[in-house]
């Protein structure tokens, strides 16, 4: 029995899978790196650089998606999902800090599970932004971002589906809840300290 023709066919197919996998891995690493750098630029107020890096991440994702179009085991096997999550996080963080409407998953061209987990990560970036603004005395902007964090948490908490299809969203939601509670406490403490400081200054002026 000669099975050599099957062996040649299997090799051809697996070579195609491996080629797609290599492109997907390289694209994923590039997208994750560019997204992370974009988030840092957003926090520094470098909007143009942040946008350039997000476009770079999107281009890398497009390369990975194109390379795996005929390889569903690679396309949906987790090779690109982490990169989609990081890209969504970058886009959502930029929108949050700018006060813009949040883009949806279809607009970003990412899967629903990566989008929702990226949204949870963006809430953590909002906490970082709040702490930065509190140090600068920007209370109104801190309150706006806290309200956005609350809305994100309520949305995530409403998604009640198995972790197998949401990418372990329940854990991300629990982390968001913890960050929200800490941030609310930090903001409340900052407001109390500000009011106390203002009261002491008024007392000093009236006592002169």
ZIJOLIN-V23281 format. One record per backbone hydrogen bond with DSSP energy under -1.0 kcal/mol. NH is the residue of the N-H (numbers start at 0). CO is the residue of the C=O. If there is no record, write none. Layout:
# ZIJOLIN-V23281
[[NH	CO] [NH	CO]]
This chain:
# ZIJOLIN-V23281
[[6	2] [7	3] [8	4] [9	5] [10	6] [11	7] [12	8] [13	9] [14	10] [15	11] [16	12] [17	13] [18	14] [19	15] [20	16] [21	17] [22	18] [23	19] [24	20] [25	21] [26	22] [27	23] [28	24] [29	25] [30	26] [31	27] [32	28] [33	29] [34	30] [35	31] [36	32] [37	33] [38	34] [39	35] [40	36] [41	37] [42	38] [43	39] [44	41] [45	40] [46	44] [49	45] [50	46] [51	47] [52	48] [53	49] [54	50] [55	51] [56	52] [57	53] [58	54] [59	55] [60	56] [61	57] [62	58] [63	59] [64	60] [65	61] [66	62] [67	63] [68	65] [70	67] [73	70] [74	70] [75	71] [83	79] [84	80] [85	81] [86	82] [87	83] [88	84] [89	85] [90	86] [91	87] [92	88] [93	89] [94	90] [95	91] [96	92] [97	93] [98	94] [99	94] [107	103] [108	104] [109	104] [114	110] [115	111] [116	112] [117	113] [118	114] [119	115] [120	116] [121	117] [122	118] [123	119] [124	120] [125	121] [126	122] [127	123] [128	124] [129	125] [130	126] [131	127] [132	128] [133	129] [134	130] [136	133] [137	132] [138	136] [141	137] [142	138] [143	139] [144	140] [145	141] [146	142] [147	143] [148	144] [149	145] [150	146] [151	147] [152	148] [153	149] [154	150] [155	151] [156	152] [158	155] [159	157] [164	161] [165	161] [166	162] [167	162] [171	167] [172	168] [173	169] [174	170] [175	171] [176	172] [177	173] [178	174] [179	175] [180	176] [181	177] [182	178] [183	179] [184	180] [185	181] [186	182] [187	183] [188	184] [189	185] [190	186] [191	187] [192	188] [193	189] [194	190] [195	191] [196	192] [197	193] [198	194] [199	195] [200	196] [201	197] [202	198] [203	199] [204	200] [205	201] [206	202]]
